[in-house]
Amino acid sequence: METLDKSSLPLAEERQGEVLSKGSATREGDKRLYIESYGCQMNFSDSEIVASILSGAGYATTRDLEEADLVLLNTCSIRDKAEQTVRKRLQFFNQVKDKKPELTVGVLGCMAERLKEQLLDEEKLVDLVVGPDAYRELPQLLEEIGGGQKAVNVLLSKEETYGDVQPVRLGGNGITAFISITRGCDNMCTFCVVPFTRGRERSRKPETIVQEAQDLWAAGYKEITLLGQNVDSFLWYGGGPKKDFAKASEAAKATAVDFAQLLERVALAVPEMRIRFSTSNPQDMSDSVLHAIARHKNICNYIHLPVQSGSSRILKEMNRGHDREEYIALIDRIRRIIPDCGLSQDMIAGFPTETEDEHKETLSLMEYVRYHFGFMFFYSERPNTYAARNKTDDIPLEVKKRRLNEIIDMQQKHSLERNKEQIGKVQEVLIEGSSKRSEEHWFGRNPQNTVVVFPKNGERPGDMVQVRVDSCTAATLLGEKIGS
């Protein structure tokens, strides 16, 4: 799942997966865990796994930093801006620790794996560094710290999926939840650090995913998002990385489950629950996935489909695995099979060697697709990636920013156009909570993932209602509930 620069988006009424999330108070325990999550949705999901593992070691989560015994930051390493934000937070927590020496401060996730030496030894900002595949070791590592040592485990795994861990749902609304179905990534896009910080791709056992969805429905949740760096490459055949599938036994291959089949299983297991998924990679999205979406009303008609560039040459430089024409052909098939499908994008401006004409190809691709919304940022070099090692970051910053602004302006135009198309239509909306701008209004989302805001009139969060759209902004549909 690629992390997105949400600061470049149009201001929305509400947004799922804020850049920062604080764990809510849960369960009783002798010690208190304060946890913050940064970056992509996978990090938020991982924090819920961490809270579950530590609950077994006597830690309850808290929103109150003053009562915390343990502070953990689940970090993102996709962009330098995210790393600098985490460093500032760590500096603040060390000021707190000066007054409370018994406080333990740790870093989890992608930044932990990449910067362990600096964080532990050079900058001395943390007591604990734990990578994404070592969360089960947290209780043991904390015991080591209790003995006066620093603790670190950033080993990557080819098998770990945490499929048997029941997450503690942190800071959510009790309506929507994440379910991780894959970990790691094999795509090796030249700009992306994920394969180096999260390891190779592996899929979770389908039965555990279905069970988690059923458990969430029983607990009152109304919507789930199936998560992975690349959900479309999900493949379960009895265990092991997807790349080893060719070596599997014929019996294992005969019972293999791909992403389309997983979607079918989940949709049938929780027929009244809304189902979303993220993130997709164009080269791996099969028509069978599109037909599964079309067949099942509870699978939302929305696909986040990162493209990164509209230029075939730049896509090849990025090692994206598809070109412009293949992407457009996929868009055409989506429009044919799921005519009312909402589409969103990831876009990078100013990748090394990108010419002005190639930037215009990105704009022309956006004109062709007319995405409902998007996640856009300019290229920033990340250490250890192929691009950092082999390409010169040769596009001046002012050019990157200008190209990014042109992309944002076009996306805002298309978002407004797409939303205006909904005026006068009735939307099915799942109420998620009160609008941030008015306690007199609800907010929720339609199947295409667009935020809808309307006046309160006796409804409750979790209700599915019909809303007539009367007006809009580029980010939000505004309307009135119809019917009882």
Residue pairs with C-beta under 8 A, 6 or more apart in sequence:
1 40
1 41
1 42
1 194
1 227
1 228
1 229
1 230
1 278
1 279
2 40
2 78
2 192
2 194
2 229
2 279
2 306
2 346
3 39
3 40
3 76
3 78
3 79
3 82
4 40
4 346
4 375
4 377
5 79
5 81
5 375
5 376
5 377
6 15
6 18
6 19
6 375
8 375
8 376
8 377
8 404
8 408
9 15
9 373
9 374
9 375
9 376
9 475
10 373
10 411
10 412
10 415
10 473
10 474
10 475
11 475
12 451
12 475
12 476
13 435
13 436
13 437
13 443
13 451
13 453
13 475
13 476
14 432
14 433
14 435
14 436
14 443
14 451
15 451
16 41
16 176
16 225
16 445
17 40
17 41
17 44
19 38
19 39
19 82
19 85
20 36
20 37
20 38
21 36
21 37
21 44
21 47
21 170
21 171
22 34
22 35
22 36
22 63
22 171
23 33
23 34
23 35
23 36
23 47
23 51
23 61
23 62
23 63
23 170
23 171
24 61
24 63
24 170
24 171
24 172
25 60
25 61
25 62
25 63
25 64
26 51
26 55
26 60
26 61
26 168
26 169
26 170
27 55
27 60
27 61
27 168
28 60
29 55
29 58
29 59
29 60
30 58
31 58
31 59
31 60
31 69
31 70
32 59
32 60
32 61
32 62
32 64
32 67
32 68
32 69
32 70
33 51
33 54
33 59
33 60
33 61
33 62
33 68
33 69
33 70
33 72
34 61
34 62
34 63
34 64
34 65
34 68
34 70
34 71
34 72
35 47
35 50
35 51
35 61
35 71
35 72
35 73
35 74
35 170
36 71
36 72
36 73
36 74
36 89
37 43
37 44
37 46
37 47
37 74
37 170
38 73
38 74
38 75
38 76
38 82
38 85
38 86
39 74
39 75
39 76
39 78
39 82
39 109
39 110
40 76
40 78
41 178
41 225
41 227
41 278
42 180
42 227
42 228
42 229
43 74
43 75
43 76
43 109
43 110
44 74
44 170
44 178
45 167
45 178
45 179
45 180
45 227
46 74
46 108
46 109
46 132
46 135
46 180
47 72
47 74
47 108
47 170
48 167
48 168
48 169
48 170
48 178
49 135
49 162
49 165
49 167
49 180
50 72
50 74
50 108
50 135
50 138
51 59
51 61
51 167
51 168
51 170
52 165
52 166
52 167
52 168
53 135
53 136
53 138
53 139
53 165
54 70
54 138
54 139
55 61
55 168
56 139
57 138
57 139
57 142
59 69
59 70
61 168
61 170
62 68
65 71
65 96
68 103
69 102
69 103
69 104
70 103
70 104
70 106
70 142
71 93
71 96
71 103
71 104
71 105
71 106
72 105
72 106
72 107
72 108
72 128
73 86
73 89
73 90
73 93
73 106
73 107
73 108
74 108
74 109
75 82
75 83
75 86
75 107
75 108
75 109
75 110
75 111
75 112
76 82
76 83
76 86
76 109
76 110
76 111
77 83
77 109
77 110
77 111
77 113
77 114
77 115
77 193
77 197
77 382
78 110
78 192
78 193
78 194
78 382
79 377
79 380
79 382
80 380
80 382
81 380
82 111
83 111
83 115
86 107
86 111
87 123
87 125
90 105
90 107
90 119
90 125
90 126
91 125
93 103
93 105
94 105
94 125
96 103
97 103
97 105
104 127
104 128
104 142
104 145
105 125
105 126
105 127
105 128
106 126
106 127
106 128
106 129
106 130
107 119
107 125
107 126
107 128
107 129
107 130
108 130
108 131
108 132
108 135
109 131
109 132
109 197
110 132
110 193
110 194
110 197
110 198
111 119
111 197
112 119
112 129
112 130
112 131
112 154
113 131
113 132
113 154
113 156
113 196
113 197
113 198
114 193
114 196
114 197
114 383
114 384
116 129
116 152
116 154
119 125
119 126
119 129
120 126
120 129
120 150
120 152
127 145
127 150
127 151
128 141
128 142
128 145
128 150
128 151
128 152
129 151
129 152
129 153
129 154
130 137
130 138
130 141
130 151
130 152
130 153
130 154
131 153
131 154
131 155
131 156
131 197
132 156
132 183
132 197
132 198
132 199
133 155
133 156
133 157
133 160
133 183
133 198
133 199
134 153
134 154
134 155
135 162
136 160
136 162
137 153
141 151
141 152
141 153
142 151
144 151
145 151
156 184
156 198
156 199
156 200
157 199
158 199
158 200
158 202
158 240
158 241
159 202
159 239
159 240
160 183
160 202
161 180
161 182
161 183
161 202
161 203
161 204
161 205
162 180
162 183
163 204
163 205
163 208
163 209
164 208
166 212
166 215
169 177
173 432
173 433
173 461
174 220
174 221
174 461
174 462
175 221
175 222
175 223
175 430
175 431
175 432
175 433
175 461
175 462
176 221
176 222
176 223
176 224
176 225
176 430
176 432
177 216
177 221
177 223
177 224
177 225
178 224
178 225
178 227
179 209
179 212
179 213
179 216
179 224
179 225
179 226
179 227
180 204
180 227
180 228
181 203
181 204
181 209
181 226
181 227
181 228
181 231
181 234
181 262
182 201
182 202
182 203
182 204
182 227
182 228
182 229
182 230
182 231
182 233
182 234
183 198
183 199
183 201
183 202
183 204
183 228
183 229
184 194
184 195
184 198
184 199
184 200
184 201
184 202
184 229
185 192
185 194
185 195
185 198
185 200
185 201
185 229
185 230
186 195
186 200
186 201
186 230
186 233
186 241
186 242
186 243
187 195
187 229
187 230
187 281
187 319
187 320
187 321
188 195
188 319
188 386
189 308
189 318
189 319
189 320
190 317
190 318
190 319
190 385
190 386
190 387
190 390
190 391
191 308
191 318
191 348
191 351
191 379
191 382
191 385
191 387
192 382
192 385
193 382
193 383
193 384
193 385
194 229
196 384
196 385
198 229
200 241
200 243
201 229
201 230
201 233
201 241
201 242
201 243
202 240
202 241
202 242
203 234
203 235
203 236
203 242
204 236
205 236
205 239
206 236
206 257
206 261
206 262
206 265
209 226
209 262
209 265
209 266
210 265
210 266
210 269
213 224
213 266
213 269
213 270
213 273
213 275
214 269
214 270
216 224
216 270
216 273
217 270
217 272
217 273
220 462
221 273
222 273
222 274
222 430
222 462
222 464
223 273
223 274
223 275
223 276
223 430
224 266
224 270
224 273
224 274
224 275
224 276
225 275
225 276
225 277
225 278
226 262
226 263
226 266
226 275
226 276
226 277
226 278
227 277
227 278
228 234
228 279
229 279
230 279
230 280
230 281
230 284
231 259
231 277
231 278
231 279
231 280
232 259
232 280
232 281
232 284
232 285
232 286
232 289
233 242
233 259
233 281
233 284
234 257
234 258
234 259
234 262
235 242
235 245
235 256
235 257
235 258
235 259
236 256
236 257
236 262
237 245
237 248
237 252
237 253
237 255
237 256
237 257
238 248
238 252
238 255
240 248
245 253
245 256
248 256
257 265
258 286
258 288
259 286
259 289
260 286
260 288
260 289
260 291
260 292
263 275
263 277
263 289
263 292
263 293
263 296
263 299
264 292
264 295
264 296
266 275
267 275
267 292
267 296
267 298
267 299
268 296
270 298
271 298
272 298
273 298
274 298
274 300
274 430
274 447
275 296
275 298
275 299
275 300
276 299
276 300
276 302
276 449
278 304
279 304
279 306
280 303
280 304
280 305
280 306
281 306
281 321
282 305
282 306
282 307
282 320
282 321
282 322
282 326
282 327
282 330
283 320
283 321
283 322
283 326
284 321
285 303
285 305
285 330
287 333
287 337
290 333
290 334
290 337
290 338
291 337
292 299
293 299
293 300
293 301
293 303
293 337
293 338
293 341
294 337
294 338
300 447
300 448
300 449
301 338
301 340
301 341
301 342
301 447
301 448
302 341
302 342
302 343
302 344
302 447
302 448
302 449
303 334
303 341
303 342
303 343
303 344
304 343
304 344
304 345
304 346
305 330
305 331
305 334
305 343
305 344
305 345
306 345
306 346
307 315
307 327
307 345
307 346
307 347
307 365
308 314
308 315
308 318
308 320
308 346
308 347
308 348
308 351
309 315
309 318
309 320
309 347
309 348
309 351
309 354
309 358
309 361
309 362
310 324
310 358
310 361
310 362
310 363
310 364
310 365
310 366
311 324
311 354
311 358
311 359
311 361
311 362
312 323
312 324
312 325
313 358
314 351
314 353
314 354
314 358
315 322
315 323
315 324
316 323
317 351
317 352
317 353
317 391
318 348
318 351
318 387
319 386
322 330
324 361
324 365
327 365
328 365
328 368
331 343
331 368
331 369
334 341
334 343
335 341
340 448
341 448
342 372
342 447
342 448
342 449
342 450
343 369
343 371
343 372
344 371
344 372
344 373
344 374
344 375
344 449
345 366
345 369
345 371
345 374
345 375
345 376
345 411
346 374
346 375
346 376
347 362
347 366
347 374
347 375
347 376
347 377
347 407
348 377
348 378
348 379
349 359
349 362
349 376
349 377
349 378
349 379
349 400
349 403
349 404
349 407
350 359
350 378
350 379
350 395
350 399
350 400
350 403
350 404
351 379
351 387
351 395
352 379
352 387
352 391
352 392
352 393
352 394
352 395
353 391
353 394
353 395
354 395
354 403
359 403
359 406
362 407
363 406
363 407
363 410
366 407
366 410
366 411
366 414
367 410
370 414
370 417
370 418
371 411
371 414
371 415
371 418
372 414
372 415
372 418
372 448
372 449
372 450
373 411
373 415
373 449
373 450
373 475
374 407
374 411
374 415
376 404
376 407
376 408
376 411
377 404
378 397
378 400
378 401
378 403
378 404
379 393
379 395
379 400
381 387
381 388
381 393
382 388
412 474
413 474
415 474
415 475
416 472
416 473
416 474
418 450
419 450
419 472
419 473
419 474
419 475
419 476
419 477
420 472
422 450
422 469
422 472
422 477
423 469
423 470
423 471
423 472
424 468
424 469
424 470
425 468
425 469
426 466
426 467
426 468
426 469
426 482
427 446
427 452
427 466
427 467
427 468
427 469
427 477
427 479
428 446
428 447
428 464
428 465
428 466
429 444
429 445
429 446
429 452
429 454
429 464
429 465
429 466
429 467
430 444
430 445
430 462
430 463
430 464
431 442
431 443
431 444
431 459
431 460
431 461
431 462
431 463
431 464
431 465
432 443
432 444
432 445
432 461
433 442
433 443
433 461
434 441
434 442
434 443
434 456
435 441
435 442
435 443
435 453
436 443
437 453
440 455
440 456
441 453
441 454
441 455
441 456
442 453
442 454
442 455
442 456
442 459
442 461
443 451
443 452
443 453
444 451
444 452
444 465
445 451
445 452
446 452
446 477
450 476
450 477
451 475
451 476
451 477
452 467
452 469
452 476
452 477
452 478
452 479
453 476
453 477
453 478
453 479
454 467
454 478
454 479
454 480
454 481
455 480
455 481
457 481
459 465
459 481
465 481
465 483
466 481
466 482
466 483
467 477
467 479
467 480
467 481
467 482
468 479
468 480
468 481
468 482
469 477
469 478
469 479
470 478
470 479
470 480
471 478
471 479
472 478
